[in-house]
Amino acid sequence: MSTSSTKYILPGELIDQVIDHLHDDSPSLRACCITCRAWAPSARFHIFHDIVLSDAERADTLAVHLETSPHISPLVRSLTINGHLDPAHKRLDYYLDAVIPAIAPKLTRLKTLQVKRVTLANHDPKVLSTLIHNFSTLQELHISSITFNGFRDFAALIVAHPFLECLD
């Protein structure tokens, strides 16, 4: 007695459309990554497209991912740094002063940068230097509740990104 098995293969375009519908469902996208090797690139595109750093743990996780899986860095197109103006948040100081200079050079295709609630005057000058000298593909810069050392630092940040289309 012979048994025949039929293997069904869905077209890649259909798989991409299904995964695109999951764009805002991180648990499902992560499940897609481990379910089928062919699904991983489409799922990773959405997982790493918009990164929000709101604490040191997330920043450390991103730094580890970028170091161990360099193929992920071109997928990051939007980075949001949600700081705290409260000086009691010491962990923020660590990730701004240590992690941001480490990850920024790897984000070569970043299009959008949002920086919120950060007092740059309290941080290592490397942080501002990193924001100025990286992100050559930046098209949108959204800044709010940021304290610079002076107008010169603010102007340097803006002038350093000639491809800006949106400043908010």
N, C-alpha and C positions, 0 to 999 in steps of 0.2 A: 504494500500500500504506500503510495507516494503522496506526500503533502506538498503543496506549492504555497509559497508565501508571496504575497503581493506587497511590494514596497511602494508607498506613495511619497512623492517628493513635491513639495509646494514650491512654486516659483519664488525666487529671491525677492522680487518686487512685492509680492503679496506678504511675505514675512516682514519686509521693511514697513509696509503700511500698517500691519497689525502692531508692530513694536512702536511705530510712531504714535499710535493712539495711547500708548502707555507712557508717553513722555513725562508725565508728572507723577508717576507711580513708582517711586524708587524701589520698594520691595519687589514688585513684579519685574522691573527691569533687571534687578540683580538675579532674580530667579531665571530669567531668560539667558543671562550670561552663563549660568552653570547647567542649563538644560540642554543646550545644543551649541556646539562650537561655532556653527555657521551663524547663529543669532547674536553672538557676543559683540561683533563690531557695531551693529545697529544699536544694541542696548547700551554699549559703552558711550556711544555718541551722545545719548540723552543723559546718561548718568553724570558725565563729566562736563557737559556743555556749560552749565551754570553752577558755579561753586560759591557757597556762602561760608565765610569764616567768621564765626561769632565767639569762638573761644579757642584756647590754646590746643585743646584736644583735637578739634577739627583741623587746625592748622598743621599739627604734627602728623595726623593721618594723611593729609594731602601731601605733605613733604615726603613721607615714606612711599606713598604711591608713585609720586613723580620720580623718586630715586630708583625704586625697584622695577618700575614699569614705564620706561621713558616713552613708550608709544602712546601713553595717555596724554602727555602734555599738549600735543597739537589739538586735542579735543576740547580743551578748556577755552571757551570763547568769552565767558563773562565771569568776573571775579568781584565779589562783594565782601568788603571788610567792615564788619559791624563792630565798632569799638564801644567803649564805655568812657564817659567823661569822668566817672567816679574814680578817683585815684586808688580806691580800695581794691580794684580789679588788677592785681599785680600780674596775674597770668596773661593778661592782654599785653603787658609790657614785654613779656618773654616772646610771644609770637610775633609781635611787630618788630622787635629788635633782632631776633634771631632767625625766625622762619621766613619772613617776607623777603629779606635779601637772599635767602637760599632758594626760594621757589620762583621768584620773579624772572630770573634769566631763562628758566625752562618754559615759561608761558609765552612762546614765540608767536602764537596766533591769537592772542587776546584782543578782542574787539571792544569790550565794555568793561570799565573799571568803576566801581562804586566804593567810595570811602565815606563812612558815616561815624560820627561821634568819636573823633580821634584828636588828641592834642599832640600834634607833631613836635611842638616845642619841647615836650617832655621826653622825647625819644632820641635814641642814637641818631646822629645825622645820616647814618647809612640808610635809614628808612626812607627819608626824603630823597636821597641820592638814588636809591633803588627805584622809586616811583618816577624819577626824572629820566634815568638812563636806560630804562627797560620799556617794554611794551611798544615797540616801534610800529605795530599795526593798530594801535589804539584809535578807535573812531568815536567812542563815547566816553565822557568822563563826567561822573555824577558825584559831587562832593556836598556834604552837608554836616553842619556842626563840627567843623574842623578848625583848629587853631594852629596857624603857622607862626614861625618866628617873626615874620614880617612880610610885607607885600612882595619883596624880592623873591622869597621862596615860592609864594603863590604864582607869581609871574613866570618863574623858571619852570614850574610844573606845567603850565599851560603851553608855553613856547616850545617845550621839548617834544611836543606831540603834534607835528605839522599836519597829520591826517585827521585831526579831530573834526567831526561833523556836528557833534552835539556836546555842549558844555552846560551842565545843569547844576 
